[in-house]
Amino acid sequence: MMPVRVVLGATVLARPRLRDVALALAEEGLYQPFWSDGIIAEVDRLLPEELLRPARDFLFAELDRAFPDARVVWPTTVLREVPHVTGPREAHVTSVALLSHADAVITADPALTDALERSGIEAWTPDAFVTFALDGDPTRARNALLRMVRRRWLPREDAARREPGDDELLARLAGWARRELGASSADLLAPTR
């Protein structure tokens, strides 16, 4: 069975922790990610000003290295042919979704959601996306996120002092999800007793 094809919008890729979660799930093969030059340009605009150009360039190079098939490229004439969209940003993201045969686009933007739905493309909030991955294969998704948290989110001093257990890390991850994503993914991430 082919993995679900998902376009990661700029707001996903520009938020470091959400980007970590989304890419950890992609590395595990729970879905196939897509983005475009236009989405990367929007990520570049959304990143904090204090993030210097070398760090930005490194991030974008790492995205391409880790997911060489994720970047969607097409002739500019396609944008004039995308149906049911009103603005250039909506046309661009809708084009990426259509050309990559995406099942969904992750976004919390109501205007983009409307444009996608008019084109027959599902729009998922970040909470719905993480919930989808956790529902689809709970063990693989949790294990991927636990590996990511240990590798990327744990302060070095925590890791040197003691190794937190899975339940403690899942509780921390669920707390983050409740604050940043929503109740659905947070509930699925909470440790089971």
C-alpha positions in Angstrom: 0.0 0.0 0.0 1.3 3.5 -0.9 1.8 5.9 2.0 -0.5 8.8 2.3 0.8 11.8 0.3 0.8 15.1 2.3 1.9 18.6 1.4 3.6 20.3 4.4 2.6 24.0 4.4 5.0 26.8 5.3 3.5 27.1 8.8 4.4 23.5 9.5 8.0 23.7 8.2 8.6 27.1 9.9 7.7 25.9 13.4 10.8 23.9 14.6 9.0 21.5 17.0 6.1 20.9 14.6 8.6 20.4 11.7 10.5 17.9 13.9 7.3 15.9 14.6 6.2 16.0 10.9 9.6 14.9 9.6 10.0 12.1 12.2 6.7 10.6 11.1 7.9 10.9 7.5 11.2 9.3 8.2 9.2 6.4 9.7 7.4 6.0 6.4 4.0 6.9 7.9 3.3 9.3 5.0 5.2 10.9 2.1 5.9 14.6 2.4 5.9 17.2 -0.3 6.7 20.9 -0.6 7.9 23.3 -3.3 10.3 26.2 -3.9 7.4 28.6 -3.2 6.6 26.9 0.1 10.3 27.0 1.1 10.4 30.7 0.2 7.4 31.3 2.5 9.2 29.3 5.3 12.2 31.5 4.8 10.0 34.5 5.3 8.4 33.1 8.4 11.6 32.0 10.2 12.8 34.3 13.0 14.9 37.2 11.8 17.7 36.2 14.2 18.1 32.9 12.3 21.1 33.7 10.1 21.3 32.8 6.4 23.8 30.0 6.9 21.5 28.3 9.3 18.5 28.8 7.0 20.4 27.4 4.0 21.5 24.4 6.1 17.9 23.7 7.1 16.7 23.8 3.5 19.6 21.6 2.3 18.9 19.1 5.0 15.2 19.0 4.0 16.3 18.2 0.4 18.9 15.7 1.5 16.6 13.8 3.9 13.6 13.8 1.4 15.0 14.1 -2.1 11.6 13.3 -3.7 9.6 15.9 -1.6 10.2 19.0 -3.7 7.6 19.5 -6.4 8.6 21.5 -9.5 6.5 22.4 -12.5 6.2 24.9 -15.3 4.8 28.3 -14.3 1.9 28.0 -16.7 0.3 25.5 -14.3 -0.6 28.3 -11.9 -2.9 29.8 -14.5 -4.8 26.6 -14.9 -5.6 25.8 -11.2 -9.3 25.8 -10.7 -11.4 27.4 -7.9 -8.7 29.5 -6.3 -8.6 33.2 -5.6 -5.1 34.2 -4.7 -1.6 33.4 -5.8 -0.7 31.7 -2.5 -3.8 29.5 -2.7 -3.0 28.7 -6.3 0.5 27.8 -5.5 -0.3 25.4 -2.7 -3.2 23.9 -4.6 -0.9 23.3 -7.6 1.7 21.5 -5.3 -1.1 19.3 -4.0 -2.5 18.5 -7.4 0.8 17.9 -9.0 2.0 15.6 -6.2 -1.3 13.8 -6.1 -1.5 14.7 -2.4 -4.2 13.2 -0.2 -4.0 16.2 2.1 -2.3 19.5 2.9 -1.5 20.5 6.4 -2.7 24.0 7.1 -4.7 26.1 9.6 -5.4 28.9 7.1 -9.2 29.2 6.5 -8.7 30.8 3.0 -6.3 28.1 1.9 -8.6 25.4 3.4 -11.5 26.7 1.4 -9.5 26.8 -1.9 -8.2 23.3 -1.3 -11.7 21.9 -0.6 -13.0 23.6 -3.8 -10.3 21.7 -5.7 -11.2 18.4 -4.0 -8.1 18.3 -1.7 -8.4 17.6 2.0 -7.0 20.2 4.4 -5.8 18.9 7.7 -4.9 21.0 10.8 -1.6 20.0 12.4 -3.6 18.3 15.2 -5.6 16.3 12.6 -2.4 15.3 10.8 -0.6 14.0 14.0 -3.8 12.3 15.1 -4.0 10.6 11.7 -0.5 9.3 12.0 -1.1 8.1 15.6 -4.4 6.4 14.7 -2.9 4.8 11.6 0.0 3.0 13.3 0.2 3.9 17.0 3.3 1.9 17.8 5.4 3.1 14.9 4.3 6.7 15.3 5.0 6.7 19.1 8.4 5.0 18.6 9.3 7.5 15.9 8.4 10.4 18.1 10.2 9.0 21.1 13.4 8.6 19.0 13.0 12.2 17.8 12.4 13.6 21.2 15.5 11.8 22.6 17.6 13.0 19.7 16.4 16.6 19.2 14.4 17.9 22.2 16.1 16.6 25.3 18.5 19.1 26.8 22.0 17.6 26.9 22.2 18.0 30.6 19.0 15.9 31.1 20.4 13.2 28.9 23.7 13.2 30.8 22.0 13.1 34.2 19.5 10.3 33.5 17.6 8.8 30.6 13.9 9.6 31.0 11.6 6.7 30.4 9.1 6.4 27.6 6.1 7.3 29.7 7.8 10.5 31.0 8.7 11.5 27.4 5.2 10.7 26.1 3.7 12.8 28.9 6.0 15.7 27.9 5.2 15.3 24.3 1.4 15.1 25.1 1.7 18.3 27.1 3.4 20.0 24.2 0.8 18.7 21.8 -2.1 19.9 24.0 -0.6 23.4 24.1 0.6 23.6 20.4 -1.7 21.3 18.4 -4.9 20.2 20.2 -6.6 17.7 22.3 -6.9 14.9 19.8 -3.2 14.3 19.2 -2.4 15.0 22.9 -4.8 12.4 24.1 -3.3 9.8 21.7 0.2 10.7 22.9 -0.5 10.4 26.6 1.1 7.4 28.2 -1.2 4.4 28.6 -1.5 2.9 32.0 
